[in-house]
Amino acid sequence: MKKNLLITLCMALFFGQTLAEDGSALWLRAKHNKTKAIKATFDAQYRNTIVEKASDEINRYWHGGEIRLVVDKNLTLLKDGFRIENGTIVASCPEGIFYGAHELIRQQETGLPLTQGDFIPAYGLRVLNHWDNLDGTIERGYAGKSIWLWDEIEGSSAKKMKCSAALKAKIEQYARANASIGINGSVINNVNASPKILTPEYINKVKVIADILREYGIKTYLSVNFASPMVIGNLKTADPLNPQVAKWWKAKAKQIYATIPDFGGFLVKANSEGQPGPGDYNRTHAEGANMLADAVKPYGGIIMWRCFVYGNKHKGEDRVKQAVTEFEQVDGLFRPNVILQGKNGPLDFQPREPYAPIFDVMKKTPMMSELQITQEYLGQSIHLVYLAPMWEEFFKFVKPDTMVGIAGVANIGDDANWCGHHFSQANWYAFGRMAWNPSLSSKDIAHEWLCQTFTTDRKFVEPMTTVMMESREACVDYMMPLGLHHIFKADHHYGPEPDGNQPHFPEEWKPVYYHKATKEGVGFDRSSRGTNATSQYREPFRRQYDNVETCPEEYLLWFHHLPWNYIMKSGRTLWGEMTYRYNRGVATVESHVATWHQMKNYVDRQRYEEVDARLKLQEENAREWRDTCLGYFRQFAE
């Protein structure tokens, strides 16, 4: 018995504090406070609200002095933010109190000195977009199935609808995690939406989810299919200028708001990748969005209308130009409660893209950015790729004050650790933190996430911060350096396929269309001598990107087609530089694997082994990317 105990203790010391840790606690791991004298106090009128939940958080996890919670509705300048001052958290709304409580706990858990003052979010809309389907699958989901278990929500009417205790607990965990980082909205279904989500059966089920999310200050939104009046409403058209269509949507909005009074509104993907939309009837995006906006306006609802579009009316046009082509002409024609939602880049969540010029040209219409937290094109849940540096890069070009909100395509599933890869949790966390404050540095966010999720020991935090900060650039290097893009295997977008030329695919889906490699050179000419995509950018970037001499090398082959012997800033030829960067990417991943092996003493066994297994797969994948791509391009370059 003693021998077994000794072995167990030795293993615990070797692998960290605990023998098994599935990652389900995310970054919410503060130790319970056992000092009864420390507590949060608040006005009794806020009992059974989010303020009381904030009080519980303080009472359980805050190890400092007594905290007073005050809701002062006159402090509108705080929006849904908060003020920390002299042992008091003040906010103009209950949600701000909860955010303030977690700011205190975050500072405590990361070992930072207590910072007082006003904490005001940059955006009113800080939303997760779930691409979850009603059958439980998740489009571009890599962490299991959907957490919305529709079959476990049952009842004969909206008032009698209930979900299982296990599902309720799961959604509460999800909501608490989101609220702890300031996320205040959730679009719970896929933008490739099933019209069934708008049937009375599902509206009643959505109510159950909305009731749970509301307790943490999170509004519920739905993605809708533009053709829903035809599919579930028995109409013969979905033409937005048809009075019967407008009447159907108004009745549907009335039904939803009668069931969910604080429902947020609709997210719409229209006339892109085969989805129906107003273009099917020769109507504009503005006409389609405005019809829906009128339906939800009486209830304070909004329409988030995606402006990532291609493959609609402009066949043959460079895909990265099509969003501007379709939307610039209707700028200023949208209802005030319509917000255009644009991806950070003009193509499709590539490891690196220049920023999307739609943010330059839409000057009269509210905009919000769409970032992909799930790593569709960045190794999915296998590769350790920290995305905050990518988003930080985006905000250097698109100033935060030009937008009203941020959406993130969620990477959440029903895996025990929520995100597949333990380090993919950092991208969910970082999205929330940057949605609140885009000026936060990605390095600081990595540091605070590591401290809360693993340990504050600097011997762990400092080297792993370096790993996280290097990881995105490494991914670019071993996948598609120097502006190469979209050379993934078809459909699943996981491995390399630079020779992809599937005859049944449209040109804009084929890798060979994007790199255009021949004996003469490589790259997509989007300069004024090519597709002229550079003309869509504001100055000085228009001129900078158009000139091969001033174009940043990270975007070189995105905007220019160049000979293989083109001399780079390093003095190497283009082919030599490409070879160097592919090798550098692999070497960086190898160094990350070695670093992780030195972290064994600081991490519990389960998480150590699970991360290690995925890092080894990443290392194999990185070599595959390098060898496949260099092997393919070599036939042209040498």
NORWO-V800214 format. One line per field, one symbol per residue. phi: phi as a letter, one per 40 degrees, with the letter a starting at -180 (. if undefined). Layout:
phi=???
This chain:
phi=.cccccccccccccbhcbcaacgccfccbdcccbccccabbacccccgbcccccccccccbcbcccbbbbcbccccccfbcabbafgbbbacaddcccccdcccccccccgcccbbhcbbccbcbbbcbccccccgcbcfbbbgccccccccbbicadcbcabccccdccccccccccccbgcbaaccbcccccddcccddcdccddccccccdcbgbcbbbcbcccddccbbgccabdcccdccccccccccccccccbdbdchbbbbbfafgccacccbfbcccccccccccccddbgcbbcbcbcbagcbbcgcddcccccdcbdcbdgbccccbbcbbccbcbafcdabccccdccccbbbdbbcbbbcccdbbgfccccbccdcccccdccbbcdccbbabbbccbcacddcgbgcdccdcccccdcccccaccccccccccccccccbacccccccccccdccccccccdccbacggdafbcccgcfbccaccdacccccdcbcdccccfcacciahbcbcccbcgcccccccccdcccccccbcdccbdccbabbcccdccccgccdcccccdcccccccccdcccccccccdcbbccccdccccccccccccccccdccccccccdcccb
